[in-house]
Amino acid sequence: MKDTITLAALTLTSALALTACDNGTESDTADPATTAEATTDADQTTTDSTDHGQDHGDDNAHNHPADGGPPPAGIAEAETPTYPVGTEVTLTADHMPGMNGAPATISGAFATTTYSVSYIPTDGGEPVTDHRWVVHEELVDPGQAPLADGTEVILDAEHMPGMQGAEATIDYSTQETVYMVDLDTEEMTMTNHKWVTESEIEPAE
């Protein structure tokens, strides 16, 4: 009788141990598949987001015309610019590929308020953020300069397709002397490029 009780107890203990092991195995088997699927989805989302950001940057690579044309009406020439017309300089601006470090020649120097703006092109192009630069005289009925950050304006500049007539927001402004420049690099040849501020220029080496 004693042996029978002992045998029954051992049988019950073994059954419980097997049940516990089965539950753990089932749980461990299900989780990796779910985790792998979730990781794949997350990776795809990250890739899509990164690609979109790069595409947006490419679309916003500043499709400026080769000749920027004359300065806008009403803009005042700088009286004693650091870099007079004809001065050879080196650009430190990165508005476009190949611009940073490029040699250039000053073709105009002006005293005005210069703005970075964000806008939606009128031709259906992707929104443009932090476009550098437009000057006060390239805004439609802007009022007294300088305009405050966040001011909504209408652009009268034609630096890129879809820019003229676009609704824009002032991101920030500067009172530095602003320049038009001629430059010739492997990526571009431009005359009267608008605009480069004084802090984006260094003396030519």
C-alpha positions as CSV (number, residue, x, y, z in Angstrom):
1,M,0.0,0.0,0.0
2,K,2.8,2.3,0.9
3,D,4.5,1.6,-2.4
4,T,1.3,2.3,-4.3
5,I,1.0,5.8,-2.7
6,T,4.6,6.6,-3.4
7,L,4.2,5.6,-7.1
8,A,1.1,7.7,-7.5
9,A,2.9,10.8,-6.1
10,L,5.8,10.4,-8.5
11,T,3.4,10.0,-11.4
12,L,1.5,13.3,-10.5
13,T,4.8,15.2,-10.0
14,S,6.1,14.1,-13.4
15,A,2.8,15.2,-15.1
16,L,2.9,18.6,-13.6
17,A,6.6,19.1,-14.6
18,L,5.8,18.1,-18.2
19,T,2.8,20.5,-18.4
20,A,5.0,23.4,-17.2
21,C,7.6,22.6,-19.8
22,D,5.0,22.4,-22.6
23,N,3.6,25.8,-21.7
24,G,7.1,27.4,-21.7
25,T,8.0,25.8,-25.0
26,E,4.8,27.0,-26.7
27,S,5.3,30.6,-25.5
28,D,9.0,30.7,-26.6
29,T,8.1,29.4,-30.1
30,A,5.4,32.0,-30.8
31,D,7.3,35.1,-29.7
32,P,10.3,35.0,-32.2
33,A,8.0,34.9,-35.2
34,T,5.9,37.9,-33.9
35,T,9.1,39.8,-33.0
36,A,10.7,39.2,-36.4
37,E,7.5,40.4,-38.2
38,A,7.4,43.6,-36.0
39,T,11.1,44.3,-36.6
40,T,10.7,43.9,-40.3
41,D,7.8,46.4,-40.3
42,A,9.7,48.8,-38.2
43,D,12.8,48.6,-40.4
44,Q,10.6,49.3,-43.5
45,T,9.0,52.3,-41.9
46,T,12.4,53.7,-41.0
47,T,13.8,53.1,-44.5
48,D,10.7,54.8,-46.1
49,S,11.1,57.8,-43.8
50,T,14.8,58.2,-44.5
51,D,14.4,57.8,-48.2
52,H,11.6,60.4,-48.2
53,G,13.8,62.9,-46.4
54,Q,16.6,62.4,-48.9
55,D,14.2,62.7,-51.8
56,H,12.9,65.9,-50.4
57,G,16.4,67.2,-50.1
58,D,17.1,66.3,-53.7
59,D,13.9,68.0,-54.9
60,N,15.0,71.0,-52.9
61,A,18.5,71.1,-54.5
62,H,17.8,74.7,-55.7
63,N,17.1,74.6,-59.4
64,H,18.3,78.2,-59.9
65,P,18.6,79.7,-63.4
66,A,22.1,80.1,-64.8
67,D,21.7,83.9,-64.9
68,G,20.0,85.4,-61.8
69,G,19.3,88.6,-63.6
70,P,19.5,92.2,-62.2
71,P,18.9,93.1,-58.6
72,P,15.3,93.9,-57.6
73,A,14.0,97.4,-58.0
74,G,14.4,99.7,-55.0
75,I,17.3,97.8,-53.3
76,A,20.1,100.0,-52.0
77,E,23.7,99.3,-52.8
78,A,26.1,98.9,-49.9
79,E,28.2,102.0,-49.4
80,T,31.3,100.4,-48.1
81,P,31.0,96.6,-48.5
82,T,33.7,94.3,-47.2
83,Y,33.8,92.7,-50.6
84,P,33.3,95.3,-53.4
85,V,32.1,94.4,-56.9
86,G,34.8,92.5,-58.7
87,T,36.4,91.0,-55.6
88,E,37.4,87.3,-55.8
89,V,36.1,85.4,-52.8
90,T,35.6,81.8,-51.5
91,L,32.0,80.8,-50.6
92,T,31.2,79.0,-47.4
93,A,27.5,78.7,-48.1
94,D,26.0,75.3,-48.7
95,H,22.8,76.3,-50.5
96,M,23.5,74.0,-53.4
97,P,25.8,71.0,-54.2
98,G,29.4,72.2,-54.9
99,M,28.9,75.7,-53.5
100,N,30.7,75.3,-50.2
101,G,34.4,76.2,-50.9
102,A,33.8,77.3,-54.4
103,P,35.6,80.4,-55.8
104,A,33.3,83.3,-56.8
105,T,33.4,86.9,-57.9
106,I,31.2,89.6,-56.3
107,S,28.8,91.0,-58.8
108,G,26.7,93.1,-56.4
109,A,26.7,94.3,-52.8
110,F,23.6,95.5,-51.1
111,A,22.3,96.9,-47.8
112,T,18.9,95.4,-46.9
113,T,17.1,92.9,-44.7
114,T,17.6,89.3,-45.9
115,Y,15.3,86.5,-45.0
116,S,15.2,82.7,-44.9
117,V,11.7,81.6,-45.9
118,S,9.6,78.4,-46.1
119,Y,7.0,78.2,-48.8
120,I,4.9,75.9,-51.0
121,P,5.7,76.3,-54.7
122,T,2.9,77.5,-57.0
123,D,3.7,74.8,-59.5
124,G,2.8,71.9,-57.2
125,G,6.4,71.1,-56.2
126,E,7.4,69.8,-52.8
127,P,7.3,72.3,-49.9
128,V,10.6,74.2,-49.5
129,T,12.0,74.9,-46.0
130,D,14.7,77.4,-45.0
131,H,15.3,78.8,-48.5
132,R,18.3,81.1,-48.2
133,W,17.8,83.8,-49.3
134,V,15.3,86.4,-50.3
135,V,15.6,90.1,-49.7
136,H,13.0,92.5,-48.4
137,E,12.6,94.0,-51.9
138,E,11.6,90.6,-53.3
139,L,8.4,90.5,-51.2
140,V,5.0,91.8,-52.3
141,D,4.0,94.9,-50.2
142,P,6.1,93.8,-47.2
143,G,5.8,97.0,-45.2
144,Q,8.6,98.2,-42.9
145,A,11.7,96.1,-42.6
146,P,12.7,94.0,-40.8
147,L,9.7,91.6,-40.6
148,A,9.3,89.4,-37.6
149,D,10.0,85.7,-37.7
150,G,6.7,83.9,-38.5
151,T,5.3,86.7,-40.7
152,E,3.4,85.4,-43.7
153,V,4.4,87.0,-47.0
154,I,4.0,86.7,-50.7
155,L,7.2,86.1,-52.7
156,D,8.1,88.2,-55.8
157,A,11.4,86.4,-56.4
158,E,12.1,84.1,-59.3
159,H,15.1,82.1,-57.9
160,M,13.4,78.8,-58.6
161,P,10.3,77.4,-60.5
162,G,7.1,78.0,-58.6
163,M,8.6,80.6,-56.3
164,Q,7.1,83.8,-57.6
165,G,3.7,84.4,-56.1
166,A,4.1,81.7,-53.5
167,E,2.8,82.1,-50.0
168,A,5.7,82.0,-47.6
169,T,6.6,82.3,-43.9
170,I,9.6,84.2,-42.6
171,D,11.9,81.8,-40.8
172,Y,14.5,84.3,-39.7
173,S,16.4,87.4,-41.0
174,T,19.8,89.1,-41.0
175,Q,21.0,92.6,-41.5
176,E,24.3,91.6,-43.0
177,T,25.5,93.0,-46.3
178,V,24.1,90.6,-48.9
179,Y,25.8,89.8,-52.2
180,M,25.2,88.6,-55.7
181,V,28.0,86.4,-57.0
182,D,29.3,84.8,-60.2
183,L,30.6,81.3,-59.8
184,D,31.9,78.5,-62.0
185,T,32.2,75.0,-60.5
186,E,32.0,71.4,-61.8
187,E,28.3,71.4,-60.7
188,M,27.2,74.8,-62.0
189,T,28.1,78.0,-63.9
190,M,26.0,81.0,-62.6
191,T,26.0,84.7,-62.9
192,N,24.3,87.1,-60.5
193,H,23.4,84.3,-58.1
194,K,21.1,85.6,-55.4
195,W,22.0,85.6,-52.6
196,V,25.0,85.1,-50.3
197,T,25.4,86.9,-47.0
198,E,28.7,88.3,-45.7
199,S,29.1,85.6,-43.2
200,E,29.0,83.0,-46.0
201,I,32.0,84.5,-47.7
202,E,35.7,84.4,-47.1
203,P,38.6,86.2,-48.8
204,A,40.0,84.1,-51.7
205,E,43.2,82.3,-50.9
